[in-house]
Amino acid sequence: MLRRQLIRHGEAIVLITLGGIVGANLRYAVGAAAGDALLVTLLVNTLGSFGLGLLLFDARADEILTKRLRYVFGTGFFASFTTYSTFVADIALTAPELAVPYIIASYASGFGGVLVSRKIVAKTSKTAIQPPTPGDD
Amino acid sequence: MEVLLISIGGAVGAVLRYMVGQLIDNTSFPWATLVVNALGSFILGSVIFGVSDSDILLLVSVGFCGAFTTFSSFSFQTVSLWEQGEQRAAFLNALGNLTVSLLAFGAAWLLIA
């Protein structure tokens, strides 16, 4: 089962590995460079949501980037650069009066990042953004 | 050494996330992202409360859990559901990821701490 999966998805796995390595290390580097852990998580999640949005809306419009590049940058880099588990640990381990504003700020900026990327792709693409194919992202 | 540990964890986390996405049917709802976020939160809770070795923490928390779970796909999928007129599903996705992942993190604390 796993062996068949590995053979079938070999190329995607290599590309996602590359993106994942860079994404995880860059997230750590941002954390090491900046001070506040909550702000770091919020920042990487916002930037990553915006970046992934550019990539996936482009896929539904002009499709400048190939599927291979989407594996490297989307499933690999941006999805690994952003993180949900650290966000959850932050909420659980921070002061209760900080947790709710932090959740609201994280969601607002994450969704906001996606919406801004949508506007940019819509403005710069020759083709209109097509409706999503369910399960495609 | 730090880079190596984070790279191994990050690579394994990203590839496993992709595999979970291949194995789960996501056509009606982004279940795969919910699964990786909840499972990753449980694993992160387990190492935060159960492991003190800084190398293992880098490998598993920063590397593996950080890459296995994802906020960007979650954001994009929530917005996608909303644009398709599935406001209820978008709302459930936003709330569901948070609730289930927090419960998973709490379960790790109960089991280990």
gemmi code that builds the backbone of each chain (N, CA, C; Angstrom):
import gemmi

chains = {
    "A": [
        ("MET", (0.845, -1.205, 0.000), (0.000, 0.000, 0.000), (0.875, 1.248, 0.000)),
        ("LEU", (1.742, 1.371, 1.003), (2.611, 2.535, 1.116), (3.608, 2.556, -0.045)),
        ("ARG", (4.080, 1.372, -0.427), (5.067, 1.289, -1.501), (4.462, 1.758, -2.820)),
        ("ARG", (3.212, 1.335, -3.085), (2.536, 1.738, -4.308), (2.318, 3.256, -4.323)),
        ("GLN", (1.958, 3.783, -3.151), (1.769, 5.234, -3.003), (3.073, 5.971, -3.332)),
        ("LEU", (4.177, 5.450, -2.783), (5.477, 6.094, -2.973), (5.872, 6.145, -4.442)),
        ("ILE", (5.632, 5.044, -5.145), (5.987, 4.997, -6.562), (5.112, 5.970, -7.356)),
        ("ARG", (3.811, 5.960, -7.051), (2.865, 6.783, -7.800), (3.089, 8.273, -7.555)),
        ("HIS", (3.442, 8.614, -6.331), (3.534, 10.022, -5.969), (4.976, 10.489, -5.822)),
        ("GLY", (5.912, 9.712, -6.377), (7.335, 10.008, -6.191), (7.736, 11.436, -6.505)),
        ("GLU", (7.309, 11.929, -7.663), (7.716, 13.275, -8.070), (7.154, 14.328, -7.128)),
        ("ALA", (5.864, 14.211, -6.818), (5.237, 15.157, -5.892), (5.963, 15.139, -4.546)),
        ("ILE", (6.335, 13.951, -4.085), (6.989, 13.818, -2.786), (8.344, 14.519, -2.767)),
        ("VAL", (9.115, 14.362, -3.837), (10.419, 15.039, -3.918), (10.234, 16.560, -3.893)),
        ("LEU", (9.275, 17.045, -4.678), (9.037, 18.492, -4.760), (8.526, 19.056, -3.433)),
        ("ILE", (7.621, 18.327, -2.787), (7.060, 18.777, -1.506), (8.131, 18.748, -0.421)),
        ("THR", (9.014, 17.751, -0.481), (10.131, 17.669, 0.468), (10.985, 18.931, 0.408)),
        ("LEU", (11.337, 19.349, -0.809), (12.160, 20.553, -0.983), (11.476, 21.778, -0.386)),
        ("GLY", (10.210, 21.965, -0.745), (9.468, 23.114, -0.231), (9.295, 23.059, 1.276)),
        ("GLY", (9.041, 21.862, 1.791), (8.827, 21.669, 3.220), (10.064, 22.002, 4.036)),
        ("ILE", (11.221, 21.600, 3.546), (12.486, 21.886, 4.230), (12.700, 23.403, 4.327)),
        ("VAL", (12.514, 24.095, 3.214), (12.734, 25.548, 3.206), (11.693, 26.251, 4.082)),
        ("GLY", (10.436, 25.822, 3.958), (9.356, 26.455, 4.725), (9.556, 26.331, 6.230)),
        ("ALA", (9.883, 25.121, 6.692), (10.059, 24.892, 8.126), (11.257, 25.682, 8.662)),
        ("ASN", (12.359, 25.679, 7.921), (13.550, 26.408, 8.369), (13.348, 27.920, 8.368)),
        ("LEU", (12.625, 28.413, 7.379), (12.376, 29.852, 7.318), (11.463, 30.284, 8.471)),
        ("ARG", (10.466, 29.458, 8.786), (9.599, 29.750, 9.932), (10.426, 29.849, 11.209)),
        ("TYR", (11.357, 28.908, 11.371), (12.223, 28.916, 12.549), (13.122, 30.156, 12.568)),
        ("ALA", (13.627, 30.535, 11.400), (14.498, 31.707, 11.293), (13.751, 32.987, 11.645)),
        ("VAL", (12.500, 33.098, 11.205), (11.677, 34.265, 11.552), (11.489, 34.299, 13.068)),
        ("GLY", (11.224, 33.150, 13.663), (11.051, 33.053, 15.109), (12.308, 33.429, 15.866)),
        ("ALA", (13.467, 33.015, 15.349), (14.733, 33.322, 16.009), (15.077, 34.803, 15.888)),
        ("ALA", (14.672, 35.405, 14.751), (15.002, 36.810, 14.501), (14.080, 37.753, 15.265)),
        ("ALA", (12.797, 37.377, 15.375), (11.823, 38.237, 16.048), (11.663, 37.786, 17.495)),
        ("GLY", (11.071, 38.626, 18.319), (10.958, 38.300, 19.732), (9.714, 37.522, 20.093)),
        ("ASP", (8.577, 38.175, 20.020), (7.341, 37.637, 20.586), (6.799, 36.450, 19.791)),
        ("ALA", (6.645, 35.301, 20.481), (6.242, 34.058, 19.816), (4.867, 34.170, 19.155)),
        ("LEU", (3.926, 34.811, 19.834), (2.574, 34.939, 19.272), (2.606, 35.746, 17.985)),
        ("LEU", (3.366, 36.851, 18.008), (3.449, 37.714, 16.824), (4.135, 37.002, 15.662)),
        ("VAL", (5.137, 36.179, 15.972), (5.835, 35.414, 14.928), (4.857, 34.458, 14.239)),
        ("THR", (4.099, 33.703, 15.033), (3.118, 32.766, 14.469), (2.098, 33.512, 13.623)),
        ("LEU", (1.619, 34.638, 14.141), (0.641, 35.435, 13.405), (1.231, 35.936, 12.085)),
        ("LEU", (2.479, 36.384, 12.146), (3.136, 36.923, 10.950), (3.342, 35.846, 9.880)),
        ("VAL", (3.898, 34.683, 10.258), (4.142, 33.640, 9.248), (2.814, 33.121, 8.686)),
        ("ASN", (1.802, 32.999, 9.548), (0.510, 32.502, 9.074), (-0.165, 33.479, 8.110)),
        ("THR", (-0.002, 34.774, 8.368), (-0.578, 35.784, 7.481), (0.145, 35.804, 6.135)),
        ("LEU", (1.481, 35.885, 6.190), (2.283, 35.905, 4.958), (2.048, 34.638, 4.133)),
        ("GLY", (2.006, 33.504, 4.812), (1.824, 32.227, 4.124), (0.450, 32.085, 3.502)),
        ("SER", (-0.580, 32.571, 4.199), (-1.939, 32.518, 3.651), (-2.031, 33.383, 2.397)),
        ("PHE", (-1.390, 34.551, 2.453), (-1.348, 35.452, 1.298), (-0.608, 34.789, 0.127)),
        ("GLY", (0.551, 34.207, 0.409), (1.358, 33.574, -0.637), (0.649, 32.383, -1.276)),
        ("LEU", (0.071, 31.525, -0.437), (-0.644, 30.365, -0.959), (-1.848, 30.818, -1.783)),
        ("GLY", (-2.500, 31.888, -1.342), (-3.627, 32.445, -2.084), (-3.218, 32.873, -3.488)),
        ("LEU", (-2.095, 33.577, -3.605), (-1.595, 33.994, -4.918), (-1.453, 32.785, -5.841)),
        ("LEU", (-0.873, 31.727, -5.272), (-0.586, 30.513, -6.025), (-1.856, 29.789, -6.485)),
        ("LEU", (-2.805, 29.644, -5.551), (-3.991, 28.840, -5.839), (-5.039, 29.620, -6.632)),
        ("PHE", (-5.090, 30.951, -6.475), (-5.987, 31.735, -7.331), (-5.423, 31.803, -8.751)),
        ("ASP", (-4.091, 31.898, -8.867), (-3.463, 31.851, -10.193), (-3.822, 30.543, -10.903)),
        ("ALA", (-3.864, 29.444, -10.139), (-4.213, 28.139, -10.718), (-5.622, 28.162, -11.312)),
        ("ARG", (-6.488, 29.022, -10.765), (-7.869, 29.112, -11.241), (-8.057, 30.246, -12.243)),
        ("ALA", (-6.960, 30.932, -12.605), (-7.048, 32.037, -13.575), (-6.079, 31.775, -14.733)),
        ("ASP", (-4.990, 32.536, -14.812), (-4.048, 32.379, -15.934), (-3.189, 31.112, -15.858)),
        ("GLU", (-3.069, 30.557, -14.681), (-2.196, 29.396, -14.430), (-0.795, 29.600, -14.986)),
        ("ILE", (-0.146, 30.654, -14.494), (1.238, 30.931, -14.875), (2.146, 29.838, -14.291)),
        ("LEU", (1.829, 29.436, -13.065), (2.635, 28.410, -12.404), (2.107, 27.018, -12.733)),
        ("THR", (3.028, 26.091, -12.979), (2.642, 24.722, -13.295), (2.253, 23.977, -12.002)),
        ("LYS", (1.644, 22.828, -12.180), (1.271, 21.976, -11.044), (2.513, 21.592, -10.238)),
        ("ARG", (3.627, 21.355, -10.943), (4.880, 21.002, -10.254), (5.328, 22.111, -9.312)),
        ("LEU", (5.255, 23.342, -9.812), (5.663, 24.471, -8.974), (4.708, 24.656, -7.803)),
        ("ARG", (3.426, 24.314, -8.022), (2.472, 24.396, -6.904), (2.809, 23.384, -5.809)),
        ("TYR", (3.348, 22.234, -6.196), (3.805, 21.274, -5.181), (4.963, 21.872, -4.370)),
        ("VAL", (5.935, 22.452, -5.074), (7.100, 23.020, -4.383), (6.678, 24.168, -3.471)),
        ("PHE", (5.972, 25.141, -4.042), (5.684, 26.370, -3.302), (4.426, 26.295, -2.433)),
        ("GLY", (3.413, 25.560, -2.909), (2.146, 25.506, -2.183), (2.148, 24.446, -1.104)),
        ("THR", (1.991, 23.186, -1.529), (1.952, 22.063, -0.593), (3.267, 21.973, 0.187)),
        ("GLY", (4.364, 22.285, -0.478), (5.666, 22.242, 0.187), (5.928, 23.473, 1.024)),
        ("PHE", (6.269, 24.587, 0.356), (6.759, 25.753, 1.082), (5.714, 26.455, 1.962)),
        ("PHE", (4.672, 27.012, 1.347), (3.748, 27.843, 2.132), (2.999, 27.058, 3.214)),
        ("ALA", (2.579, 25.828, 2.877), (1.843, 25.029, 3.862), (2.737, 24.625, 5.044)),
        ("SER", (4.051, 24.507, 4.800), (4.975, 24.159, 5.887), (5.469, 25.392, 6.635)),
        ("PHE", (5.539, 26.508, 5.927), (5.933, 27.778, 6.542), (4.886, 28.199, 7.574)),
        ("THR", (3.613, 28.015, 7.232), (2.537, 28.314, 8.181), (2.288, 27.089, 9.058)),
        ("THR", (1.675, 27.318, 10.203), (1.458, 26.209, 11.124), (0.199, 26.413, 11.949)),
        ("TYR", (-0.515, 25.330, 12.185), (-1.712, 25.419, 13.027), (-1.419, 24.913, 14.444)),
        ("SER", (-0.528, 23.942, 14.563), (-0.280, 23.330, 15.879), (0.350, 24.327, 16.860)),
        ("THR", (1.298, 25.128, 16.378), (1.921, 26.134, 17.241), (0.901, 27.184, 17.649)),
        ("PHE", (0.037, 27.545, 16.690), (-1.053, 28.487, 16.962), (-1.939, 27.967, 18.103)),
        ("VAL", (-2.260, 26.685, 18.064), (-3.091, 26.065, 19.105), (-2.350, 26.030, 20.452)),
        ("ALA", (-1.061, 25.671, 20.417), (-0.269, 25.655, 21.646), (-0.178, 27.061, 22.240)),
        ("ASP", (0.004, 28.068, 21.371), (0.028, 29.470, 21.823), (-1.250, 29.812, 22.580)),
        ("ILE", (-2.398, 29.442, 22.008), (-3.695, 29.747, 22.628), (-3.796, 29.069, 23.993)),
        ("ALA", (-3.423, 27.785, 24.035), (-3.579, 27.003, 25.259), (-2.644, 27.483, 26.367)),
        ("LEU", (-1.460, 27.965, 25.999), (-0.437, 28.247, 27.003), (-0.272, 29.736, 27.319)),
        ("THR", (-1.011, 30.597, 26.606), (-0.899, 32.025, 26.878), (-1.973, 32.464, 27.879)),
        ("ALA", (-1.883, 33.700, 28.319), (-2.871, 34.232, 29.263), (-4.252, 34.253, 28.612)),
        ("PRO", (-5.305, 33.854, 29.380), (-6.656, 33.782, 28.808), (-7.127, 35.093, 28.176)),
        ("GLU", (-6.722, 36.218, 28.746), (-7.166, 37.505, 28.198), (-6.491, 37.821, 26.860)),
        ("LEU", (-5.399, 37.114, 26.580), (-4.727, 37.280, 25.287), (-5.257, 36.314, 24.236)),
        ("ALA", (-5.758, 35.149, 24.692), (-6.103, 34.068, 23.766), (-7.174, 34.475, 22.756)),
        ("VAL", (-8.253, 35.088, 23.240), (-9.358, 35.436, 22.331), (-8.953, 36.490, 21.290)),
        ("PRO", (-8.329, 37.607, 21.707), (-7.868, 38.558, 20.685), (-6.872, 37.927, 19.697)),
        ("TYR", (-6.040, 37.023, 20.214), (-5.053, 36.355, 19.355), (-5.736, 35.477, 18.303)),
        ("ILE", (-6.774, 34.743, 18.713), (-7.533, 33.918, 17.761), (-8.178, 34.812, 16.701)),
        ("ILE", (-8.834, 35.889, 17.155), (-9.530, 36.793, 16.225), (-8.536, 37.427, 15.252)),
        ("ALA", (-7.416, 37.907, 15.787), (-6.400, 38.545, 14.942), (-5.815, 37.550, 13.934)),
        ("SER", (-5.565, 36.309, 14.381), (-4.977, 35.298, 13.496), (-5.924, 34.939, 12.355)),
        ("TYR", (-7.197, 34.723, 12.706), (-8.179, 34.377, 11.684), (-8.410, 35.548, 10.728)),
        ("ALA", (-8.555, 36.746, 11.285), (-8.811, 37.921, 10.446), (-7.661, 38.154, 9.467)),
        ("SER", (-6.415, 38.037, 9.957), (-5.285, 38.323, 9.082), (-5.024, 37.170, 8.107)),
        ("GLY", (-5.298, 35.937, 8.529), (-5.147, 34.797, 7.619), (-6.151, 34.854, 6.473)),
        ("PHE", (-7.427, 35.037, 6.828), (-8.467, 35.142, 5.791), (-8.247, 36.415, 4.972)),
        ("GLY", (-7.846, 37.491, 5.650), (-7.560, 38.760, 4.967), (-6.452, 38.587, 3.936)),
        ("GLY", (-5.415, 37.862, 4.308), (-4.308, 37.598, 3.388), (-4.784, 36.886, 2.129)),
        ("VAL", (-5.674, 35.908, 2.303), (-6.232, 35.177, 1.155), (-7.057, 36.130, 0.273)),
        ("LEU", (-7.876, 36.986, 0.907), (-8.735, 37.905, 0.147), (-7.911, 38.948, -0.617)),
        ("VAL", (-6.833, 39.430, -0.001), (-5.939, 40.383, -0.683), (-5.285, 39.701, -1.889)),
        ("SER", (-4.839, 38.451, -1.705), (-4.210, 37.727, -2.819), (-5.214, 37.534, -3.968)),
        ("ARG", (-6.473, 37.325, -3.602), (-7.526, 37.159, -4.616), (-7.675, 38.424, -5.450)),
        ("LYS", (-7.679, 39.561, -4.774), (-7.791, 40.861, -5.452), (-6.622, 41.067, -6.416)),
        ("ILE", (-5.423, 40.744, -5.956), (-4.221, 40.937, -6.772), (-4.272, 40.043, -8.016)),
        ("VAL", (-4.618, 38.767, -7.826), (-4.688, 37.844, -8.968), (-5.788, 38.278, -9.936)),
        ("ALA", (-6.944, 38.701, -9.386), (-8.051, 39.158, -10.247), (-7.632, 40.367, -11.087)),
        ("LYS", (-6.873, 41.273, -10.487), (-6.442, 42.501, -11.166), (-5.367, 42.234, -12.220)),
        ("THR", (-4.510, 41.264, -11.976), (-3.343, 41.069, -12.841), (-3.529, 39.936, -13.855)),
        ("SER", (-4.635, 39.177, -13.758), (-4.824, 38.056, -14.677), (-5.623, 38.458, -15.896)),
        ("LYS", (-5.307, 37.815, -17.021), (-6.085, 38.020, -18.249), (-7.432, 37.306, -18.122)),
        ("THR", (-7.396, 36.120, -17.540), (-8.630, 35.333, -17.358), (-9.236, 35.634, -15.992)),
        ("ALA", (-10.554, 35.616, -15.924), (-11.227, 35.777, -14.635), (-10.971, 34.541, -13.768)),
        ("ILE", (-10.973, 34.726, -12.466), (-10.794, 33.592, -11.549), (-12.011, 32.671, -11.654)),
        ("GLN", (-11.734, 31.401, -11.964), (-12.808, 30.414, -12.116), (-13.259, 29.909, -10.749)),
        ("PRO", (-14.514, 29.435, -10.665), (-14.955, 28.864, -9.389), (-14.102, 27.654, -9.004)),
        ("PRO", (-13.932, 27.421, -7.713), (-13.070, 26.316, -7.292), (-13.644, 24.957, -7.658)),
        ("THR", (-12.744, 24.032, -7.969), (-13.146, 22.635, -8.094), (-13.068, 22.057, -6.684)),
        ("PRO", (-14.172, 21.583, -6.131), (-14.135, 21.099, -4.752), (-13.055, 20.045, -4.525)),
        ("GLY", (-12.313, 20.202, -3.452), (-11.291, 19.233, -3.092), (-9.984, 19.392, -3.841)),
        ("ASP", (-9.886, 20.427, -4.687), (-8.699, 20.575, -5.521), (-7.528, 21.214, -4.789)),
        ("ASP", (-7.823, 21.957, -3.712), (-6.727, 22.588, -2.998), (-6.369, 21.803, -1.761)),
    ],
    "B": [
        ("MET", (23.287, 21.549, 12.842), (22.495, 20.525, 13.545), (21.028, 20.944, 13.639)),
        ("GLU", (20.827, 22.212, 14.040), (19.453, 22.732, 14.101), (18.779, 22.603, 12.746)),
        ("VAL", (19.483, 23.055, 11.701), (18.934, 23.024, 10.343), (18.602, 21.599, 9.925)),
        ("LEU", (19.482, 20.667, 10.259), (19.263, 19.268, 9.886), (18.009, 18.706, 10.556)),
        ("LEU", (17.875, 18.952, 11.844), (16.712, 18.437, 12.584), (15.412, 19.025, 12.051)),
        ("ILE", (15.409, 20.336, 11.829), (14.197, 20.994, 11.327), (13.891, 20.523, 9.903)),
        ("SER", (14.930, 20.308, 9.111), (14.743, 19.846, 7.729), (14.124, 18.454, 7.677)),
        ("ILE", (14.641, 17.550, 8.517), (14.093, 16.188, 8.539), (12.628, 16.232, 8.975)),
        ("GLY", (12.375, 16.935, 10.076), (10.999, 17.040, 10.569), (10.082, 17.712, 9.563)),
        ("GLY", (10.563, 18.794, 8.972), (9.765, 19.552, 8.001), (9.441, 18.736, 6.758)),
        ("ALA", (10.427, 18.004, 6.261), (10.217, 17.181, 5.064), (9.196, 16.070, 5.339)),
        ("VAL", (9.382, 15.370, 6.445), (8.471, 14.267, 6.785), (7.058, 14.805, 7.023)),
        ("GLY", (6.960, 15.931, 7.742), (5.658, 16.529, 8.029), (4.925, 16.945, 6.761)),
        ("ALA", (5.630, 17.600, 5.861), (5.005, 18.080, 4.625), (4.538, 16.909, 3.753)),
        ("VAL", (5.385, 15.886, 3.621), (5.033, 14.730, 2.785), (3.869, 13.952, 3.397)),
        ("LEU", (3.887, 13.776, 4.706), (2.776, 13.060, 5.352), (1.468, 13.837, 5.215)),
        ("ARG", (1.532, 15.174, 5.288), (0.334, 15.993, 5.099), (-0.236, 15.764, 3.693)),
        ("TYR", (0.654, 15.726, 2.717), (0.235, 15.458, 1.346), (-0.436, 14.083, 1.232)),
        ("MET", (0.152, 13.105, 1.891), (-0.389, 11.738, 1.836), (-1.767, 11.649, 2.485)),
        ("VAL", (-1.928, 12.323, 3.616), (-3.245, 12.354, 4.261), (-4.267, 12.968, 3.293)),
        ("GLY", (-3.851, 14.007, 2.585), (-4.717, 14.645, 1.588), (-5.093, 13.705, 0.452)),
        ("GLN", (-4.172, 12.800, 0.099), (-4.448, 11.829, -0.960), (-5.407, 10.737, -0.487)),
        ("LEU", (-5.327, 10.421, 0.795), (-6.098, 9.294, 1.321), (-7.527, 9.668, 1.709)),
        ("ILE", (-7.746, 10.961, 1.980), (-9.062, 11.386, 2.469), (-9.811, 12.131, 1.367)),
        ("ASP", (-11.092, 11.858, 1.271), (-11.929, 12.521, 0.269), (-12.291, 13.933, 0.752)),
        ("ASN", (-11.811, 14.941, -0.001), (-12.014, 16.326, 0.409), (-13.002, 17.084, -0.464)),
        ("THR", (-13.775, 16.350, -1.269), (-14.615, 17.047, -2.247), (-15.736, 17.864, -1.609)),
        ("SER", (-16.291, 17.389, -0.501), (-17.400, 18.136, 0.079), (-16.955, 19.037, 1.230)),
        ("PHE", (-15.853, 18.714, 1.846), (-15.376, 19.459, 3.011), (-13.882, 19.183, 3.189)),
        ("PRO", (-13.070, 20.191, 3.582), (-11.624, 19.960, 3.718), (-11.248, 19.147, 4.962)),
        ("TRP", (-11.667, 17.871, 4.952), (-11.424, 16.988, 6.100), (-9.944, 16.772, 6.356)),
        ("ALA", (-9.153, 16.646, 5.288), (-7.733, 16.304, 5.447), (-7.001, 17.347, 6.286)),
        ("THR", (-7.291, 18.625, 6.048), (-6.632, 19.688, 6.811), (-7.035, 19.613, 8.282)),
        ("LEU", (-8.310, 19.318, 8.527), (-8.788, 19.168, 9.909), (-8.056, 18.014, 10.602)),
        ("VAL", (-7.890, 16.910, 9.877), (-7.202, 15.746, 10.441), (-5.742, 16.072, 10.771)),
        ("VAL", (-5.012, 16.691, 9.835), (-3.590, 16.975, 10.110), (-3.452, 18.019, 11.229)),
        ("ASN", (-4.338, 19.019, 11.240), (-4.237, 20.045, 12.286), (-4.524, 19.482, 13.674)),
        ("ALA", (-5.529, 18.601, 13.769), (-5.867, 18.005, 15.059), (-4.779, 17.020, 15.506)),
        ("LEU", (-4.365, 16.154, 14.582), (-3.347, 15.152, 14.907), (-2.020, 15.832, 15.253)),
        ("GLY", (-1.663, 16.846, 14.490), (-0.421, 17.583, 14.746), (-0.460, 18.318, 16.077)),
        ("SER", (-1.638, 18.826, 16.448), (-1.776, 19.518, 17.735), (-1.627, 18.534, 18.892)),
        ("PHE", (-2.148, 17.305, 18.686), (-1.989, 16.265, 19.709), (-0.508, 15.888, 19.871)),
        ("ILE", (0.178, 15.712, 18.749), (1.602, 15.342, 18.803), (2.420, 16.472, 19.426)),
        ("LEU", (2.099, 17.723, 19.049), (2.817, 18.858, 19.629), (2.596, 18.922, 21.138)),
        ("GLY", (1.347, 18.743, 21.580), (1.057, 18.717, 23.014), (1.856, 17.625, 23.715)),
        ("SER", (1.923, 16.458, 23.090), (2.653, 15.329, 23.676), (4.126, 15.658, 23.895)),
        ("VAL", (4.774, 16.306, 22.918), (6.201, 16.601, 23.106), (6.418, 17.800, 24.024)),
        ("ILE", (5.507, 18.776, 23.982), (5.651, 19.934, 24.880), (5.586, 19.477, 26.340)),
        ("PHE", (4.634, 18.589, 26.637), (4.450, 18.155, 28.027), (5.309, 16.953, 28.398)),
        ("GLY", (5.785, 16.203, 27.392), (6.459, 14.952, 27.709), (7.940, 14.873, 27.389)),
        ("VAL", (8.459, 15.868, 26.649), (9.850, 15.765, 26.204), (10.611, 17.018, 26.624)),
        ("SER", (11.813, 16.834, 27.173), (12.608, 18.006, 27.552), (13.853, 18.167, 26.670)),
        ("ASP", (14.181, 17.125, 25.906), (15.361, 17.161, 25.036), (15.160, 18.183, 23.914)),
        ("SER", (16.041, 19.172, 23.832), (15.841, 20.278, 22.895), (15.969, 19.839, 21.426)),
        ("ASP", (16.781, 18.808, 21.172), (16.911, 18.309, 19.798), (15.606, 17.663, 19.322)),
        ("ILE", (15.009, 16.847, 20.194), (13.738, 16.200, 19.843), (12.650, 17.254, 19.656)),
        ("LEU", (12.675, 18.287, 20.501), (11.693, 19.364, 20.365), (11.825, 20.070, 19.014)),
        ("LEU", (13.064, 20.347, 18.598), (13.275, 20.982, 17.286), (12.762, 20.081, 16.164)),
        ("LEU", (13.123, 18.804, 16.235), (12.739, 17.841, 15.204), (11.210, 17.703, 15.121)),
        ("VAL", (10.581, 17.485, 16.278), (9.149, 17.151, 16.283), (8.257, 18.390, 16.288)),
        ("SER", (8.570, 19.385, 17.121), (7.644, 20.522, 17.211), (7.856, 21.528, 16.091)),
        ("VAL", (9.065, 22.056, 15.976), (9.339, 23.053, 14.933), (9.305, 22.401, 13.548)),
        ("GLY", (9.963, 21.254, 13.413), (10.044, 20.591, 12.123), (8.764, 19.865, 11.757)),
        ("PHE", (8.523, 18.729, 12.406), (7.405, 17.884, 11.990), (6.032, 18.537, 12.175)),
        ("CYS", (5.688, 18.896, 13.406), (4.334, 19.435, 13.658), (4.113, 20.753, 12.917)),
        ("GLY", (5.142, 21.580, 12.873), (5.035, 22.866, 12.189), (4.697, 22.695, 10.717)),
        ("ALA", (5.299, 21.692, 10.085), (5.083, 21.481, 8.651), (3.860, 20.602, 8.370)),
        ("PHE", (3.600, 19.647, 9.255), (2.466, 18.730, 9.076), (1.148, 19.493, 9.180)),
        ("THR", (1.053, 20.381, 10.174), (-0.159, 21.202, 10.304), (0.015, 22.456, 9.443)),
        ("THR", (-1.102, 23.062, 9.080), (-1.001, 24.204, 8.175), (-2.104, 25.224, 8.420)),
        ("PHE", (-1.703, 26.483, 8.391), (-2.680, 27.555, 8.552), (-3.097, 28.115, 7.189)),
        ("SER", (-2.172, 28.065, 6.219), (-2.456, 28.687, 4.920), (-3.518, 27.914, 4.137)),
        ("SER", (-3.404, 26.586, 4.103), (-4.421, 25.782, 3.416), (-5.764, 25.939, 4.121)),
        ("PHE", (-5.710, 25.955, 5.460), (-6.924, 26.152, 6.249), (-7.596, 27.489, 5.890)),
        ("SER", (-6.822, 28.565, 5.817), (-7.377, 29.883, 5.465), (-7.981, 29.862, 4.078)),
        ("PHE", (-7.215, 29.307, 3.130), (-7.670, 29.296, 1.740), (-8.950, 28.474, 1.591)),
        ("GLN", (-8.993, 27.325, 2.243), (-10.164, 26.452, 2.136), (-11.398, 27.083, 2.781)),
        ("THR", (-11.192, 27.796, 3.882), (-12.320, 28.469, 4.537), (-12.896, 29.547, 3.620)),
        ("VAL", (-12.011, 30.356, 3.025), (-12.444, 31.397, 2.090), (-13.110, 30.766, 0.856)),
        ("SER", (-12.546, 29.658, 0.365), (-13.125, 28.958, -0.794), (-14.548, 28.490, -0.525)),
        ("LEU", (-14.759, 27.910, 0.643), (-16.112, 27.458, 1.011), (-17.070, 28.647, 1.020)),
        ("TRP", (-16.614, 29.758, 1.568), (-17.434, 30.980, 1.646), (-17.798, 31.474, 0.249)),
        ("GLU", (-16.805, 31.498, -0.652), (-17.089, 31.985, -2.015), (-18.063, 31.079, -2.771)),
        ("GLN", (-18.078, 29.807, -2.409), (-19.003, 28.882, -3.081), (-20.414, 28.972, -2.519)),
        ("GLY", (-20.619, 29.910, -1.592), (-21.927, 30.055, -0.978), (-22.163, 29.062, 0.156)),
        ("GLU", (-21.079, 28.414, 0.593), (-21.196, 27.443, 1.686), (-20.794, 28.117, 2.995)),
        ("GLN", (-21.511, 29.163, 3.366), (-21.137, 29.927, 4.557), (-21.139, 29.066, 5.819)),
        ("ARG", (-22.108, 28.175, 5.908), (-22.207, 27.340, 7.097), (-20.978, 26.428, 7.209)),
        ("ALA", (-20.596, 25.830, 6.083), (-19.421, 24.953, 6.080), (-18.148, 25.750, 6.387)),
        ("ALA", (-18.056, 26.972, 5.868), (-16.898, 27.822, 6.136), (-16.792, 28.113, 7.633)),
        ("PHE", (-17.927, 28.439, 8.223), (-17.993, 28.734, 9.645), (-17.613, 27.494, 10.476)),
        ("LEU", (-18.165, 26.351, 10.084), (-17.854, 25.096, 10.777), (-16.378, 24.722, 10.641)),
        ("ASN", (-15.814, 25.004, 9.470), (-14.397, 24.717, 9.250), (-13.528, 25.587, 10.169)),
        ("ALA", (-13.855, 26.877, 10.232), (-13.094, 27.813, 11.061), (-13.184, 27.426, 12.536)),
        ("LEU", (-14.393, 27.124, 12.974), (-14.618, 26.787, 14.376), (-14.158, 25.359, 14.692)),
        ("GLY", (-14.382, 24.461, 13.746), (-14.057, 23.045, 13.933), (-12.569, 22.806, 14.078)),
        ("ASN", (-11.752, 23.447, 13.211), (-10.302, 23.284, 13.315), (-9.807, 23.741, 14.684)),
        ("LEU", (-10.345, 24.873, 15.137), (-9.927, 25.435, 16.417), (-10.324, 24.524, 17.577)),
        ("THR", (-11.597, 24.124, 17.586), (-12.124, 23.325, 18.691), (-11.459, 21.949, 18.762)),
        ("VAL", (-11.438, 21.250, 17.642), (-10.897, 19.880, 17.636), (-9.394, 19.897, 17.941)),
        ("SER", (-8.675, 20.877, 17.393), (-7.229, 20.947, 17.638), (-6.925, 21.297, 19.091)),
        ("LEU", (-7.713, 22.216, 19.663), (-7.533, 22.554, 21.084), (-7.841, 21.350, 21.974)),
        ("LEU", (-8.903, 20.612, 21.630), (-9.244, 19.401, 22.387), (-8.125, 18.363, 22.273)),
        ("ALA", (-7.548, 18.235, 21.077), (-6.450, 17.277, 20.864), (-5.236, 17.670, 21.697)),
        ("PHE", (-4.936, 18.969, 21.714), (-3.820, 19.474, 22.515), (-4.092, 19.216, 24.005)),
        ("GLY", (-5.330, 19.460, 24.430), (-5.741, 19.217, 25.814), (-5.681, 17.737, 26.175)),
        ("ALA", (-6.044, 16.874, 25.234), (-5.988, 15.428, 25.469), (-4.549, 14.989, 25.717)),
        ("ALA", (-3.613, 15.562, 24.954), (-2.196, 15.237, 25.155), (-1.753, 15.660, 26.552)),
        ("TRP", (-2.207, 16.826, 26.980), (-1.878, 17.327, 28.322), (-2.431, 16.387, 29.402)),
        ("LEU", (-3.693, 15.958, 29.239), (-4.322, 15.048, 30.202), (-3.579, 13.716, 30.279)),
        ("LEU", (-3.157, 13.224, 29.124), (-2.502, 11.917, 29.073), (-1.079, 11.952, 29.622)),
        ("ILE", (-0.402, 13.093, 29.421), (1.039, 13.115, 29.688), (1.433, 13.921, 30.923)),
        ("ALA", (0.813, 15.079, 31.099), (1.235, 15.954, 32.203), (0.843, 15.373, 33.565)),
    ],
}
model = gemmi.Model(1)
for chain_id, residues in chains.items():
    chain = gemmi.Chain(chain_id)
    for i, (resn, *xyz) in enumerate(residues, 1):
        res = gemmi.Residue()
        res.name, res.seqid = resn, gemmi.SeqId(i, " ")
        for name, pos in zip(("N", "CA", "C"), xyz):
            atom = gemmi.Atom()
            atom.name, atom.element = name, gemmi.Element(name[0])
            atom.pos, atom.b_iso = gemmi.Position(*pos), 0.0
            res.add_atom(atom)
        chain.add_residue(res)
    model.add_chain(chain)
structure = gemmi.Structure()
structure.add_model(model)
structure.setup_entities()
